[in-house]
Amino acid sequence: MNVLVNLAFTFMALSIMAVGGGTAVLPEMQTLLAQQFNVSHTQFVHIYSIGQVAPGPNMLMVLVIGFQVAGLIGAGVVLLSFFLPSSILCLYAGRLWNHFGESPWRRSIQNALEPISIGLMSSGVYAVAKASIVSPITLGLAIITFICILKTKINPVLVILGSGLISYILLRFF
């Protein structure tokens, strides 16, 4: 029961801190999971990868974390504690936001939150890259994948899956 309560409070806090989307809390999530639930960085990267290629919102990956830590009940606890607080906050913040209309305060707040959101999301990308780029092969694949996603119109899911397959083959034989 203590694990479930710990899961609930951990993911509630992460939910409220997710300014700019779930990617913004990835570094903190990775640290907390390693410290409190013994989820290694490698396991975290694998779970994150599943979230990226699975259909639907990529932050549904938290269900896999909850399942890994405390089974089906853990997945349910994490689902509610990660999505419910931020949803309620967004509901009321959205109502308040509409109330202010085109107020200069509203624009000032938006201007202040934009760089914060970008910084938080960048730190999430850095945390995942730091854990997953472990050799010259993975660095090369990360660069090639980044360029392919940036410069081509190939579906990013196909690029990521192809990169994963190439990585598996190269790392298995080299």
C-alpha positions in Angstrom: 0.0 0.0 0.0 2.9 2.4 0.8 4.2 1.9 -2.7 0.9 2.9 -4.2 0.7 6.0 -2.1 4.2 6.9 -3.0 3.4 6.4 -6.7 0.3 8.6 -6.4 2.1 11.5 -4.7 5.1 11.3 -7.0 3.0 11.4 -10.2 0.6 14.1 -8.8 3.6 16.3 -8.3 5.0 15.5 -11.7 1.5 16.2 -13.2 1.4 19.7 -11.7 5.0 20.5 -12.8 4.4 19.5 -16.4 4.3 23.0 -17.8 4.6 22.8 -21.5 3.7 19.1 -21.7 4.9 15.8 -20.3 8.4 16.1 -21.8 9.1 19.0 -19.5 9.1 16.6 -16.5 11.1 13.8 -18.0 14.4 14.6 -16.2 12.7 14.8 -12.8 10.6 11.7 -13.6 13.8 9.8 -14.5 15.5 10.9 -11.3 12.5 10.1 -9.0 11.9 6.7 -10.5 15.6 5.8 -10.1 15.7 7.0 -6.5 12.3 5.8 -5.2 11.3 2.8 -7.4 14.7 1.4 -8.7 13.8 2.0 -12.3 17.1 2.3 -14.1 17.9 4.8 -16.8 18.0 2.1 -19.4 14.5 0.9 -18.3 13.3 4.4 -18.4 14.6 5.0 -21.9 13.0 1.7 -23.1 9.6 2.7 -21.6 9.9 6.2 -23.1 10.6 4.7 -26.5 7.5 2.5 -26.2 5.5 5.7 -25.4 6.8 7.4 -28.5 5.8 4.7 -31.0 2.6 3.6 -29.3 -0.6 5.2 -30.7 -2.2 8.0 -28.6 -0.5 10.4 -26.3 3.1 9.6 -25.6 2.8 10.2 -21.9 0.6 7.1 -21.6 4.1 5.6 -21.0 3.5 6.4 -17.3 1.1 3.5 -17.2 3.9 1.1 -18.1 5.9 2.6 -15.3 3.1 2.1 -12.8 2.6 -1.5 -14.0 6.3 -2.2 -13.7 6.4 -0.9 -10.1 3.1 -2.1 -8.7 1.2 -4.2 -11.3 -2.2 -3.4 -12.7 -3.3 -1.4 -9.6 -0.1 0.6 -9.9 -0.9 1.4 -13.5 -4.4 2.6 -12.5 -3.0 4.8 -9.6 -0.4 6.4 -11.9 -3.1 7.0 -14.6 -5.3 8.9 -12.2 -2.5 10.7 -10.3 -0.7 11.8 -13.4 -3.6 12.9 -15.6 -6.3 14.0 -13.2 -4.6 16.9 -11.4 -3.3 18.6 -14.5 -6.6 18.1 -16.2 -8.4 19.8 -13.3 -5.8 22.5 -13.3 -6.2 23.1 -17.0 -10.0 23.3 -16.8 -9.9 26.0 -14.2 -6.9 27.8 -15.7 -8.6 27.8 -19.1 -11.7 29.4 -17.6 -9.6 32.0 -15.9 -7.6 32.5 -19.1 -10.8 33.2 -21.1 -12.0 35.6 -18.4 -8.9 37.8 -18.9 -9.6 38.0 -22.7 -7.0 40.2 -24.4 -5.6 41.7 -21.2 -2.0 42.9 -21.2 -1.4 40.7 -18.2 -2.4 37.6 -20.2 0.1 38.4 -23.0 2.8 39.0 -20.4 2.2 35.7 -18.7 2.2 33.9 -22.1 5.5 35.6 -23.0 7.0 34.6 -19.7 5.9 31.0 -19.9 7.1 30.3 -23.5 10.9 30.2 -22.8 10.3 28.3 -19.6 8.3 25.7 -21.5 11.0 25.4 -24.2 13.7 25.1 -21.6 11.9 22.4 -19.7 11.2 20.4 -22.9 14.8 20.8 -23.9 15.9 19.4 -20.6 13.7 16.4 -21.2 15.2 15.8 -24.6 18.7 16.1 -23.0 17.9 13.6 -20.2 16.7 11.0 -22.7 19.6 11.6 -25.1 22.1 11.3 -22.2 20.7 8.0 -21.1 20.4 6.5 -24.6 23.5 7.7 -26.4 26.0 5.3 -25.0 28.4 4.7 -27.9 29.6 6.2 -31.2 27.0 4.0 -33.0 24.1 5.3 -31.0 25.4 8.9 -31.4 25.6 8.5 -35.2 22.1 7.0 -35.3 20.7 9.8 -33.1 22.2 12.4 -35.5 21.0 10.6 -38.6 17.5 10.1 -37.1 17.4 13.8 -36.1 18.3 14.9 -39.7 15.8 12.5 -41.3 13.0 13.8 -39.1 14.0 17.4 -39.7 14.7 17.3 -43.4 12.4 14.7 -44.9 8.7 14.1 -44.9 9.0 10.4 -43.8 6.7 9.5 -40.9 8.8 9.9 -37.7 7.5 6.6 -36.4 9.0 4.8 -39.4 12.3 6.7 -38.9 12.4 5.8 -35.2 11.5 2.1 -35.9 14.1 1.9 -38.6 16.7 3.5 -36.4 15.8 1.0 -33.7 16.2 -1.9 -36.0 19.5 -0.6 -37.4 20.7 0.0 -33.8 19.7 -3.5 -32.8 21.6 -5.0 -35.8 24.7 -2.9 -35.4 25.0 -3.2 -31.6 24.4 -7.0 -31.8 27.3 -7.5 -34.2 29.7 -4.8 -33.2 
